[in-house]
Amino acid sequence: MKTELVTTLKRQATKLLKELREEKEPVLITEHGKPSAYLVDVDHFEQIQKKLKLSEVFISTLNHFFSGEWN
């Protein structure tokens, strides 16, 4: 995974976004030597959101099943 300083993001945002679209690899942004944010391409972000939602539905279903609320 690529790591960039927040100052690099400020100065070269267009370049970093172009690389992100081409490489599809998340970029870790750091501030003062500490992780601050991740840049991910739109498709990857939406895929993560869908998986998260499915996981939430699955866990809710399991909780209902094992709590005896399953009819």
MARPA-431344 format. One line per 3 residues: number of its first residue (from 0); for each residue x, y, z of N, C-alpha, C, O, CB. Coordinates in nm, 2 decimals. Glycine has a CB too. Layout:
NUM	X,Y,Z,X,Y,Z,X,Y,Z,X,Y,Z,X,Y,Z ~ ...
This chain:
0	0.08,-0.12,0.00,0.00,0.00,0.00,0.09,0.12,0.00,0.19,0.13,0.07,-0.10,0.00,0.12 ~ 0.05,0.22,-0.08,0.12,0.34,-0.09,0.09,0.43,0.03,-0.03,0.44,0.08,0.08,0.41,-0.22 ~ 0.19,0.51,0.08,0.17,0.60,0.19,0.22,0.74,0.14,0.32,0.75,0.08,0.25,0.56,0.32
3	0.14,0.84,0.17,0.17,0.98,0.13,0.15,1.07,0.25,0.06,1.05,0.33,0.09,1.02,0.01 ~ 0.22,1.18,0.25,0.20,1.28,0.35,0.08,1.37,0.32,0.05,1.38,0.20,0.33,1.37,0.36 ~ 0.02,1.43,0.41,-0.10,1.51,0.39,-0.05,1.63,0.30,-0.13,1.68,0.22,-0.16,1.56,0.52
6	0.07,1.68,0.32,0.12,1.79,0.24,0.13,1.75,0.09,0.11,1.83,0.00,0.25,1.84,0.29 ~ 0.16,1.62,0.07,0.17,1.58,-0.07,0.03,1.57,-0.13,0.01,1.61,-0.25,0.23,1.43,-0.08 ~ -0.07,1.53,-0.05,-0.21,1.53,-0.10,-0.25,1.67,-0.13,-0.31,1.70,-0.24,-0.30,1.47,0.01
9	-0.22,1.77,-0.05,-0.25,1.91,-0.08,-0.19,1.96,-0.21,-0.26,2.03,-0.28,-0.21,2.00,0.04 ~ -0.07,1.93,-0.23,0.01,1.98,-0.34,-0.02,1.90,-0.47,-0.01,1.96,-0.58,0.15,1.98,-0.31 ~ -0.05,1.77,-0.46,-0.05,1.69,-0.58,-0.18,1.60,-0.58,-0.18,1.49,-0.63,0.07,1.59,-0.58
12	-0.29,1.66,-0.54,-0.42,1.59,-0.53,-0.46,1.53,-0.67,-0.50,1.41,-0.67,-0.53,1.68,-0.48 ~ -0.45,1.61,-0.77,-0.49,1.56,-0.90,-0.40,1.44,-0.95,-0.46,1.34,-1.00,-0.47,1.67,-1.01 ~ -0.27,1.44,-0.92,-0.18,1.33,-0.96,-0.22,1.21,-0.88,-0.22,1.10,-0.93,-0.04,1.38,-0.94
15	-0.24,1.23,-0.75,-0.27,1.11,-0.66,-0.40,1.05,-0.70,-0.41,0.93,-0.70,-0.27,1.16,-0.51 ~ -0.50,1.13,-0.73,-0.63,1.07,-0.77,-0.62,1.00,-0.90,-0.68,0.90,-0.92,-0.73,1.19,-0.78 ~ -0.54,1.05,-1.00,-0.52,0.98,-1.12,-0.45,0.84,-1.10,-0.49,0.74,-1.15,-0.43,1.07,-1.22
18	-0.35,0.84,-1.01,-0.28,0.72,-0.98,-0.38,0.62,-0.91,-0.38,0.50,-0.94,-0.16,0.74,-0.89 ~ -0.46,0.67,-0.82,-0.56,0.59,-0.75,-0.66,0.53,-0.85,-0.69,0.41,-0.84,-0.64,0.68,-0.65 ~ -0.71,0.60,-0.95,-0.80,0.54,-1.05,-0.73,0.44,-1.13,-0.79,0.34,-1.16,-0.85,0.66,-1.14
21	-0.60,0.46,-1.17,-0.53,0.37,-1.25,-0.49,0.24,-1.18,-0.50,0.13,-1.23,-0.41,0.43,-1.31 ~ -0.44,0.26,-1.06,-0.38,0.15,-0.98,-0.48,0.07,-0.89,-0.46,-0.04,-0.86,-0.26,0.20,-0.90 ~ -0.59,0.14,-0.86,-0.69,0.08,-0.77,-0.64,0.03,-0.64,-0.69,-0.05,-0.57,-0.76,-0.04,-0.84
24	-0.53,0.10,-0.59,-0.46,0.06,-0.47,-0.49,0.17,-0.37,-0.46,0.29,-0.40,-0.31,0.03,-0.48 ~ -0.54,0.14,-0.25,-0.56,0.25,-0.15,-0.43,0.32,-0.11,-0.32,0.27,-0.13,-0.62,0.19,-0.02 ~ -0.45,0.45,-0.07,-0.33,0.53,-0.03,-0.36,0.57,0.11,-0.46,0.63,0.15,-0.32,0.66,-0.13
27	-0.26,0.55,0.20,-0.27,0.59,0.34,-0.21,0.73,0.35,-0.10,0.75,0.30,-0.19,0.49,0.43 ~ -0.29,0.82,0.40,-0.24,0.96,0.42,-0.20,0.98,0.57,-0.27,0.94,0.66,-0.36,1.06,0.38 ~ -0.08,1.03,0.59,-0.03,1.05,0.72,-0.02,1.20,0.75,0.01,1.28,0.67,0.10,0.98,0.74
30	-0.04,1.23,0.88,-0.02,1.37,0.93,0.07,1.36,1.05,0.05,1.28,1.15,-0.15,1.44,0.97 ~ 0.18,1.43,1.06,0.28,1.43,1.17,0.32,1.28,1.20,0.34,1.25,1.31,0.21,1.49,1.29 ~ 0.34,1.20,1.09,0.39,1.07,1.11,0.29,0.96,1.15,0.32,0.85,1.17,0.50,1.07,1.20
33	0.16,1.01,1.16,0.06,0.91,1.21,-0.05,0.90,1.10,-0.08,0.99,1.03,-0.01,0.96,1.34 ~ -0.11,0.78,1.09,-0.21,0.75,0.99,-0.33,0.85,1.02,-0.37,0.87,1.13,-0.27,0.61,1.00 ~ -0.38,0.91,0.91,-0.49,1.01,0.92,-0.61,0.97,0.84,-0.72,0.99,0.88,-0.44,1.14,0.88
36	-0.59,0.91,0.72,-0.70,0.88,0.63,-0.65,0.78,0.53,-0.54,0.77,0.50,-0.77,1.00,0.57 ~ -0.75,0.72,0.46,-0.72,0.63,0.35,-0.80,0.69,0.23,-0.91,0.74,0.24,-0.77,0.49,0.37 ~ -0.73,0.70,0.11,-0.79,0.73,-0.01,-0.82,0.60,-0.09,-0.73,0.52,-0.11,-0.71,0.83,-0.10
39	-0.94,0.58,-0.13,-0.98,0.46,-0.20,-1.06,0.50,-0.32,-1.13,0.60,-0.32,-1.06,0.35,-0.12 ~ -1.05,0.43,-0.43,-1.13,0.46,-0.55,-1.28,0.43,-0.52,-1.31,0.36,-0.43,-1.09,0.38,-0.67 ~ -1.37,0.50,-0.59,-1.51,0.49,-0.57,-1.56,0.35,-0.58,-1.64,0.31,-0.49,-1.58,0.58,-0.68
42	-1.52,0.27,-0.68,-1.57,0.14,-0.69,-1.54,0.05,-0.57,-1.62,-0.02,-0.52,-1.52,0.07,-0.82 ~ -1.42,0.07,-0.52,-1.37,-0.01,-0.40,-1.45,0.03,-0.28,-1.50,-0.05,-0.20,-1.22,0.01,-0.38 ~ -1.47,0.16,-0.26,-1.55,0.21,-0.15,-1.69,0.16,-0.15,-1.74,0.11,-0.05,-1.55,0.37,-0.15
45	-1.76,0.16,-0.27,-1.89,0.11,-0.28,-1.90,-0.04,-0.26,-2.00,-0.08,-0.20,-1.95,0.15,-0.42 ~ -1.80,-0.11,-0.30,-1.79,-0.25,-0.28,-1.78,-0.28,-0.12,-1.85,-0.37,-0.07,-1.68,-0.32,-0.35 ~ -1.70,-0.21,-0.06,-1.69,-0.22,0.09,-1.82,-0.19,0.16,-1.86,-0.27,0.25,-1.58,-0.13,0.14
48	-1.89,-0.09,0.12,-2.02,-0.05,0.18,-2.12,-0.16,0.16,-2.20,-0.19,0.25,-2.07,0.08,0.12 ~ -2.13,-0.22,0.04,-2.22,-0.33,0.01,-2.19,-0.45,0.10,-2.28,-0.51,0.16,-2.21,-0.37,-0.13 ~ -2.06,-0.49,0.12,-2.02,-0.60,0.20,-2.05,-0.57,0.35,-2.10,-0.66,0.42,-1.87,-0.63,0.19
51	-2.03,-0.45,0.39,-2.07,-0.41,0.53,-2.22,-0.43,0.55,-2.26,-0.48,0.66,-2.02,-0.27,0.56 ~ -2.30,-0.38,0.46,-2.44,-0.39,0.48,-2.49,-0.54,0.48,-2.57,-0.57,0.56,-2.51,-0.32,0.36 ~ -2.43,-0.62,0.39,-2.47,-0.76,0.39,-2.42,-0.83,0.52,-2.50,-0.91,0.58,-2.40,-0.83,0.28
54	-2.31,-0.79,0.58,-2.26,-0.84,0.70,-2.36,-0.80,0.82,-2.39,-0.89,0.90,-2.12,-0.79,0.74 ~ -2.41,-0.68,0.82,-2.50,-0.63,0.92,-2.63,-0.71,0.91,-2.68,-0.75,1.02,-2.53,-0.48,0.90 ~ -2.68,-0.74,0.79,-2.80,-0.81,0.78,-2.78,-0.96,0.82,-2.87,-1.01,0.89,-2.85,-0.81,0.63
57	-2.67,-1.02,0.79,-2.64,-1.15,0.83,-2.63,-1.16,0.98,-2.69,-1.26,1.04,-2.51,-1.20,0.76 ~ -2.56,-1.07,1.04,-2.55,-1.08,1.19,-2.68,-1.06,1.26,-2.71,-1.13,1.35,-2.45,-0.97,1.24 ~ -2.76,-0.97,1.20,-2.90,-0.95,1.26,-2.98,-1.07,1.25,-3.05,-1.11,1.34,-2.97,-0.83,1.19
60	-2.97,-1.14,1.13,-3.05,-1.26,1.11,-3.00,-1.37,1.21,-3.08,-1.44,1.27,-3.03,-1.31,0.96 ~ -2.87,-1.38,1.22,-2.82,-1.48,1.32,-2.86,-1.45,1.46,-2.90,-1.54,1.54,-2.66,-1.49,1.31 ~ -2.86,-1.33,1.50,-2.90,-1.29,1.64,-3.05,-1.33,1.66,-3.09,-1.38,1.76,-2.89,-1.14,1.66
63	-3.13,-1.30,1.56,-3.28,-1.34,1.57,-3.29,-1.49,1.58,-3.37,-1.54,1.66,-3.36,-1.28,1.45 ~ -3.22,-1.56,1.50,-3.23,-1.71,1.50,-3.19,-1.77,1.63,-3.26,-1.85,1.69,-3.14,-1.77,1.38 ~ -3.07,-1.72,1.68,-3.02,-1.78,1.81,-3.09,-1.73,1.93,-3.08,-1.79,2.04,-2.87,-1.76,1.82
66	-3.16,-1.62,1.92,-3.23,-1.57,2.04,-3.37,-1.63,2.05,-3.45,-1.60,2.15,-3.24,-1.42,2.03 ~ -3.41,-1.71,1.96,-3.54,-1.78,1.96,-3.65,-1.69,1.90,-3.77,-1.73,1.91,-3.58,-1.80,2.10 ~ -3.62,-1.58,1.84,-3.71,-1.49,1.77,-3.75,-1.54,1.63,-3.83,-1.48,1.56,-3.67,-1.35,1.77
69	-3.68,-1.65,1.59,-3.70,-1.70,1.45,-3.84,-1.77,1.45,-3.86,-1.87,1.52,-3.59,-1.79,1.41 ~ -3.92,-1.73,1.36,-4.05,-1.80,1.35,-4.07,-1.86,1.21,-4.17,-1.92,1.18,-4.17,-1.70,1.37
